[in-house]
């Protein structure tokens, strides 16, 4: 999964799980804040990636990343756990949200990626 898509997924999952808006996320692997925002309206998430000047979001479990031109499935399994699929890179992922933190396991890159808001 591309780094900007992972950051968008992290922001959506943290926002949805906490029922709160997100103004940015910190990407621990990159060692920097990623300028993405998410506005939460129940299962409807409206996001913007300021670094790539594009919108993302939708009504879960279906989201769309306009910058990548690809759908993203993000399904809540309860308890801060999410399963998903990135149709752009054709890979599954899992997200675990704990408060303001999210850990993504990206099956495409075979690794864990940590974010906080």
N, C-alpha and C positions, 0 to 999 in steps of 0.2 A: 504494500500500500504506500502511496506517496505521502511524504511528510506533511504536506498541507491538508490532505484528506484525513490523515490520522488526527491532526490537531482539531479539525472540524468535528470529527466523531467524538473526540474527548470533550469538547465544549458542549456538544449536544447531549451527551450522556450525563455529564456533571449537572448541566442545567435541568434536564428532565428529572433526574433522580432527586435533586434538591428543590425542584419546583421554583427555580430562581433564574434570573437573567445572568449572563456571563459577559464580562467585558474583555477578557483575554485569558489565555492559558499559558502556563510555564511548561516548556518542553525540557525535561531533565536531560535527555540525550543530547539535544542541541545546545543546552545550557543557556537558554534565552526565552524571553516572553514572545509569544506568537500573537499577533494582533488580529484576533478573531472575536466576534461577538455573537451571542445567541439571545434572542428574546423568546421566552417560554409562555405559551398560552395552552396549558393542559398538555395534550399530545401533539399540538402544533408548535413547531420550532422554526423560527425565522433567523437565519444566520448570515453574517457577512465576513468575508475574508479580506481584510484591508490590504494585506501584502500582495494579493493577487487580484484585487478589485473585482470580486465576484460574490454572488449570493449562493447560499446553500440552505437546505432545510426541507420541511414538508410535515405531513402528519404521520407520526410513527405508526407502524414500523417502516413506512416508505418515505425516503428523503431523496433529494436530488442535489448534486453538486454542479452548479452551472459553469464553473470554471473548467471542470474536467469533462462536462457533458455526459455524466454518468449517474446512475441511480446508486443509492446506498441503502441497504436494509439495516435497520437498527431496532431490534426487538427486545423489549423489556421482559426479563424472566423473573422479575421481582427481587427484592432485597438488594438492589443496586447492581444486579447482574444483567448483562446484555449480551446477546449474540447478534452477529451481523455478517453482511456480505458486501464487499466493494465490487460492483459490477464493472468499474473502470479497469481495475487490475485483476479482476476475477479471482478474488481470494476471500476466505472467511476470516473473521476476527472475533474476539471476545473482549468485553469490557467489564471491569469490576470497579464500581464507584464506592468510595468510602469518604463521606463528607465532601470536602472540596478537592479530593484527589481521585484520579482515575488511572487505572493500569490497563493497558491494551495488550493483548497477545495477538500479534499479527502473524497469521499462518503463512502469508506470502513471504514475509521476511524471517520467519521462524524465530521470533524474539518478542521480548516484553518491552514496552515503552510506557514511561510514566509521565503524568501531567498533573498540574494543580491549577486551581483558579483563584 
